[in-house]
Structures are given as C-alpha cells and as structure tokens.
C-alpha cells in the first residue's frame, strides 16, 4: 500500500439483505469517513461511504455511485480496508500522531536500538506499539516520551517489571509506581 494513504476503516459483516455493511472506523470521529469523499481499498477501487443509523452501519457506493446490490455483494467486501489520501486529512495537532507515521520508526532506549515499530495496536483502552522484537510498549507520555518525526525515531522508557514475593507460588499484589 502507498505510504501516502491512511487506513480509516475496515468493512465488517453485512447488515440486512440490501447491501449495507458494518464498518469499523479508525478515525476519532467516524463522520470523518463520510466527509473525506472517496475512500480507496487495497485494489485501488474508490468507495463513497454514508452512515445509516446506529451501530456502525453504512452504505458503500462505488466510483460510479452505485450502491452494493445485496447481501452477497456486501459479504464479498468483508475485511476490505478503506484508506484516504493523507492530503485529505488535516495535519495532526501537536503531540498527536497518525498511527501510519509511527510504523517503521526505530525505537531507542538509553541510546540502544530496540528495533522498529511494526504495528500500532489500539483496542480502545489506549494504543500500544509492537516492536520488531515482539515486545509491546504502551504508547503513553511516560513510556514514549519522545517522538521524532523527522528523524523517524522514538524514545522509549519501558516500565520496570513488577514482581511478587520470592519463593512463593502466589504473588501478593503490591502497591507500586512505574519508574522511568
């Protein structure tokens, strides 16, 4: 996929029999998908999205304005990723980043490379960065105090491990603070 495209959503399961689909929006405000105009999939096809009520239900129309014909057409698009050209989006505010900008950045801790960011996970409770060595780093100000877009690097401060009492099969939960 071109680096100038930003993933905005993924088509989910069909809704009803008239070609409507559920769409998982990755924008802070799902209305952004409707306002962006043409969305593009991995095959280069253009789609226009219109929200239809609650529960992330949307109508997709192709580049000619034709809606999906039926449930079978909707089913064929399940897991289709929808992108928008970066130029169609506003520049992020200070201390905000598009996830796509973080992918590929090299992570450093105490001057040593930990690898590159290969994925940004966000399941609703806050983003985590997956590094090429398989480790996950919470994307918080404490754990990632520096994001350097021009250098394509991030500064990481991993939290110390929290351990239970030694020599016992069950650890006792202790009150701890994360130390950078």
C-alpha positions as CSV (number, residue, x, y, z in Angstrom):
1,X,0.0,0.0,0.0
2,X,1.2,3.5,-0.8
3,X,2.7,5.4,2.2
4,X,0.6,8.4,1.3
5,X,-2.6,6.5,2.3
6,X,-4.0,6.4,5.8
7,X,-6.1,3.5,7.0
8,X,-9.5,4.9,8.0
9,X,-11.7,1.8,8.4
10,X,-12.4,-1.8,7.7
11,X,-15.6,-3.3,6.2
12,X,-17.2,-5.8,8.6
13,X,-20.1,-8.1,8.2
14,X,-23.2,-7.4,6.1
15,X,-26.2,-5.8,7.8
16,X,-29.6,-7.0,6.4
17,X,-30.2,-8.0,2.8
18,X,-30.0,-4.7,0.9
19,X,-26.2,-4.4,0.7
20,X,-25.5,-2.4,3.9
21,X,-22.3,-3.2,5.9
22,X,-20.9,-2.6,9.3
23,X,-17.7,-0.5,9.2
24,X,-15.1,-0.3,11.9
25,X,-13.9,3.3,11.8
26,X,-10.4,4.2,12.9
27,X,-11.0,7.9,13.0
28,X,-11.6,9.6,16.3
29,X,-14.9,10.9,14.8
30,X,-16.4,8.2,12.5
31,X,-18.1,11.0,10.5
32,X,-14.7,11.7,9.0
33,X,-15.1,8.7,6.8
34,X,-18.2,10.2,5.2
35,X,-16.7,13.7,4.9
36,X,-13.4,12.6,3.3
37,X,-15.1,11.8,0.0
38,X,-13.6,8.9,-1.9
39,X,-12.1,6.1,0.1
40,X,-9.8,3.6,-1.6
41,X,-9.3,-0.1,-1.0
42,X,-6.2,-2.3,-1.4
43,X,-7.1,-2.9,-5.1
44,X,-7.4,0.8,-5.9
45,X,-11.2,0.8,-6.1
46,X,-12.9,4.0,-5.0
47,X,-15.8,3.9,-2.5
48,X,-18.1,6.5,-1.0
49,X,-19.5,5.9,2.5
50,X,-22.7,7.1,4.0
51,X,-23.6,6.2,7.6
52,X,-27.1,4.7,8.0
53,X,-28.2,4.9,11.6
54,X,-26.5,3.5,14.7
55,X,-24.2,0.5,15.2
56,X,-21.6,1.5,12.5
57,X,-24.0,0.6,9.7
58,X,-23.0,2.2,6.3
59,X,-23.9,2.2,2.7
60,X,-21.0,1.9,0.3
61,X,-21.3,3.2,-3.2
62,X,-18.7,2.5,-5.9
63,X,-16.9,5.2,-8.0
64,X,-20.0,5.4,-10.4
65,X,-22.3,6.0,-7.4
66,X,-23.9,2.5,-7.5
67,X,-24.7,1.0,-4.0
68,X,-23.9,-2.6,-3.2
69,X,-26.7,-4.7,-4.8
70,X,-27.4,-7.1,-2.0
71,X,-26.1,-9.1,1.0
72,X,-23.8,-11.2,-1.3
73,X,-22.1,-8.1,-2.6
74,X,-21.7,-6.9,0.9
75,X,-20.3,-10.2,2.1
76,X,-17.7,-10.1,-0.7
77,X,-16.2,-6.9,0.9
78,X,-15.8,-8.2,4.4
79,X,-12.3,-7.3,5.7
80,X,-11.8,-4.7,2.9
81,X,-9.5,-2.0,4.2
82,X,-10.6,1.6,3.4
83,X,-7.9,4.3,3.0
84,X,-7.9,8.0,2.4
85,X,-5.1,10.0,0.8
86,X,-3.0,11.7,3.5
87,X,-3.5,15.1,1.8
88,X,-7.3,14.8,2.5
89,X,-6.7,14.8,6.3
90,X,-5.7,17.7,8.5
91,X,-2.2,17.8,10.0
92,X,-2.3,16.3,13.4
93,X,-2.2,18.6,16.4
94,X,1.0,18.9,18.5
95,X,1.7,15.6,20.4
96,X,-0.8,13.8,18.1
97,X,0.3,11.3,15.5
98,X,-1.3,9.2,12.8
99,X,-0.6,5.6,13.5
100,X,0.8,5.2,10.0
101,X,3.5,7.8,10.9
102,X,4.7,5.6,13.7
103,X,5.1,2.4,11.7
104,X,8.8,1.9,10.7
105,X,10.2,4.3,13.3
106,X,13.2,3.0,15.2
107,X,12.8,2.8,19.0
108,X,15.7,3.7,21.2
109,X,16.1,3.2,25.0
110,X,19.2,4.6,26.7
111,X,20.8,5.1,23.3
112,X,20.3,1.4,22.3
113,X,18.1,0.3,19.5
114,X,15.1,-1.9,20.5
115,X,14.0,-2.4,16.9
116,X,11.4,-0.8,14.7
117,X,7.7,-0.2,15.2
118,X,5.9,-2.8,13.2
119,X,2.3,-2.3,14.4
120,X,0.2,0.0,16.4
121,X,-2.5,-1.8,18.4
122,X,-5.5,0.1,19.8
123,X,-8.3,-1.9,21.2
124,X,-10.0,1.1,22.9
125,X,-8.0,1.3,26.2
126,X,-5.0,3.1,24.6
127,X,-2.5,2.4,21.9
128,X,0.5,0.1,22.2
129,X,3.4,-0.1,19.9
130,X,4.6,-3.5,18.8
131,X,8.4,-3.6,18.1
132,X,10.2,-5.9,15.7
133,X,11.5,-8.0,18.6
134,X,7.9,-8.8,19.5
135,X,7.7,-6.6,22.6
136,X,4.8,-4.2,23.3
137,X,5.3,-0.7,24.6
138,X,2.3,1.3,25.9
139,X,2.0,4.5,23.7
140,X,1.9,6.9,26.7
141,X,3.8,10.0,27.5
142,X,5.7,8.1,30.3
143,X,6.7,5.1,28.2
144,X,7.3,7.0,24.9
145,X,8.4,10.5,26.0
146,X,9.9,11.4,22.6
147,X,8.5,11.0,19.0
148,X,10.9,12.5,16.4
149,X,9.1,12.5,13.1
150,X,11.9,14.0,11.0
151,X,14.5,11.5,12.4
152,X,11.9,8.7,12.3
153,X,12.8,7.6,15.8
154,X,11.1,7.3,19.2
155,X,12.5,7.4,22.7
156,X,11.2,4.5,24.9
157,X,11.3,4.1,28.6
158,X,10.0,0.7,29.5
159,X,8.4,0.2,32.9
160,X,10.4,-1.9,35.3
161,X,8.9,-5.4,36.0
162,X,6.7,-5.8,39.0
163,X,7.5,-9.0,40.8
164,X,5.7,-10.7,43.7
165,X,7.2,-12.2,46.8
166,X,10.1,-14.5,46.1
167,X,9.8,-18.2,46.9
168,X,6.0,-18.4,46.9
169,X,3.7,-19.9,44.3
170,X,1.3,-17.0,44.6
171,X,2.5,-13.4,44.4
172,X,0.9,-10.7,46.6
173,X,-0.2,-7.6,44.7
174,X,1.9,-4.7,45.9
175,X,1.4,-1.0,45.6
176,X,3.9,0.2,43.0
177,X,4.7,3.1,40.9
178,X,6.1,2.9,37.4
179,X,9.6,4.3,37.5
180,X,11.0,5.7,34.2
